[in-house]
């Protein structure tokens, strides 16, 4: 699951047991009080990346593409 909103996108993916990728180009702000070392405290993602392109590159890397 790729998303920018920890409370909906990442929480939903985590709830399904999926790997989750949080992108920093939307709702999530790394500097926010809810952030812990660049990830969301309440709904941490499996991975945090700069943008959607970086998310796709991460998937390609993990899939050997």
C-alpha positions as CSV (number, residue, x, y, z in Angstrom):
1,X,0.0,0.0,0.0
2,X,1.4,3.4,-1.0
3,X,-0.1,6.5,0.7
4,X,0.5,9.9,2.2
5,X,-2.0,9.7,5.1
6,X,-0.9,7.5,8.0
7,X,-4.4,7.6,9.6
8,X,-6.1,6.1,6.6
9,X,-3.8,4.8,3.9
10,X,-1.1,3.3,6.2
11,X,-3.4,2.2,8.9
12,X,-5.6,0.4,6.3
13,X,-2.7,-1.3,4.7
14,X,-1.2,-2.3,8.1
15,X,-4.6,-3.6,9.2
16,X,-4.6,-6.0,6.2
17,X,-1.0,-7.2,7.0
18,X,0.4,-5.5,3.9
19,X,3.8,-3.8,3.4
20,X,3.1,-0.1,3.5
21,X,5.0,2.8,2.0
22,X,4.5,6.3,3.4
23,X,5.3,9.1,0.9
24,X,6.3,12.5,2.2
25,X,4.6,14.6,-0.5
26,X,1.1,14.9,0.9
27,X,-0.6,14.8,4.3
28,X,2.3,13.4,6.3
29,X,4.9,15.9,7.5
30,X,8.2,14.5,8.8
31,X,8.6,17.5,11.2
32,X,5.1,17.0,12.8
33,X,4.7,16.1,16.4
34,X,3.2,12.8,15.4
35,X,6.4,11.9,13.6
36,X,9.0,9.5,15.1
37,X,12.3,9.3,13.3
38,X,10.6,10.2,10.0
39,X,7.7,7.8,10.4
40,X,4.3,8.2,12.0
41,X,4.1,7.2,15.7
42,X,0.5,5.9,15.6
43,X,0.5,4.2,12.2
44,X,4.1,3.5,11.2
45,X,4.8,2.4,7.7
46,X,7.1,-0.4,6.6
47,X,9.0,2.2,4.6
48,X,9.1,6.0,4.3
49,X,10.1,7.6,1.0
50,X,10.4,11.1,-0.5
51,X,7.7,10.7,-3.2
52,X,5.7,8.4,-5.4
53,X,8.6,7.8,-7.8
54,X,10.8,6.7,-4.9
55,X,8.0,4.3,-3.8
56,X,7.9,2.7,-7.3
57,X,11.7,2.4,-7.3
58,X,11.6,0.7,-3.9
59,X,9.0,-1.8,-5.2
60,X,11.1,-2.5,-8.3
61,X,14.1,-3.0,-6.1
62,X,12.3,-5.4,-3.8
63,X,10.8,-7.3,-6.7
64,X,14.2,-7.6,-8.6
65,X,12.9,-5.6,-11.6
